[in-house]
Amino acid sequence: MPYFDAASSAPLHPIARQALLAALDEGWADPARLYREGRRARLLLDAARETTAELVGCRPDELVFTPSGTRAVHDGIAGALKARRRAGRHLVVSSVEHSAVLHSAEAHGAAGGDRAAGSDGAVAGDAGGDVTYVPVDRGGRVAPGAYAAALRADTALACLQSANHEVGTEQPVAEAAEECRAAGVPLLVDAAQSLGWGPVAGPWSLLAASAHKWGGPPGVGLLAVRKGTRFAPAGPADEREAGRAPGFENIPAIVATAASLRAVRAEAAAEGARLRALVDRIRARVPETVPDVEVVGDPERRLPHLVTFSCLYVDGEALLHALDRAGFSVSSGSSCTSSTLTPSHVLGAMGVLSEGNVRVSLPPGTSADEVEGFLRALPDAVAGVRAELGAPARGAAEEAPAAGETVVDALGRRCPVPVIELAKVFDRVPVGGTVLVLSDDEAARLDIPAWCEMRGQEYVGEEPAAGGGTGYRVRRTS
């Protein structure tokens, strides 16, 4: 069964497995002890740190191992903010950061109590701080100069991912790092998705990553803090990992982390080119074989193994189950999943369709035959879900409605039903006529404008609905 969700967690690399098993016999002792077994464990830990630091692009004494990538992000942000309290309490992040970064940002902004969002995207707090969310373009990329414009005299820290976890878009980290350095502001880079493909360029100050994203073992994160960066651990003091990551080091997993990162880096150029060609095939073929699909993310500046697309009139969870039954494991950032009733913040920030979203992220070793099998299975899976939901066929019009604005009442109905109901009546609306869709589903705020963009129609705007929820008005232009 092809596994196409490497962006969530890559299969354990064979080298990682070998290193893990070997280190279980040699690295079980306490590396802080001076007896023979402790010295042996310390040698393994030091060697793994040196290897990993070289691949990250930092000094060994700048790198610590944490229990997860999320812990590395949280500790990195908290430690940098605590150390720079005198400089200010302003935090800058992109609007498409991983939830680990956004949760830290929300906690920072909420620490002072009630918050108020300003027109500039800043969220004000008292004892906490201000958070500015830098917008992205429709491809999910931060504009050149956007971070320089967001920095202030009281900015304590900026955060920018190296590549997006949902759509694969690579961010201009080197440029942002230069802008931050010129302003005297440290930049923390979440490199979880990209570090297996290569080092992060530019004068970044802090970097976080997670081993399971590149085929290392789960439960190991990396936090690099370059010399000269002010940093104060936010938690209780601990003698482990220079006081920055408390608790006993998982030496076997750390050894496997270093070995797997070295292995995937050695394979990155050739495997990246091969997987990029397979992703290009998916990007080209999906719109040809599945109607009403939007491929999202930057088409050029992207990770080599990841592609994301959204399908109109499709429930994301139902589509994932259909593909699972067909033998393919994929992921989704759609709002239409059992894990969340709110739209993907990434797709929302990009202003693209969120319903029926599928993320395909190919692990190393994926074959062309497996990709072809997926491309053959996808059209039937999408068609089946659309049929179950009663989605309209394009151009199928029913009898003409009464004169005046057409109102579609989709209150109490979840994504993708509001857009399906809009599509059912739209072909009967005369050119220049409008449809008002009533919905209390948060996803409609994203998906109805995205539907208009895909269909070349005018999205007029939204207004409070008399019966609760929101009314979304669409004008037919052609």
Helices and strands as residue ranges (DSSP letters): H 14-26, H 36-56, G 60-62, E 63-66, H 69-83, E 90-94, H 99-110, E 116-117, E 122-124, E 130-134, H 146-150, E 155-161, H 173-183, E 187-190, E 206-210, G 211-213, E 221-225, G 240-243, H 251-289, E 293-296, E 306-311, H 316-325, H 345-350, E 357-361, H 368-389, E 406-409, H 417-426, E 434-439, H 444-455, E 458-464, E 470-475
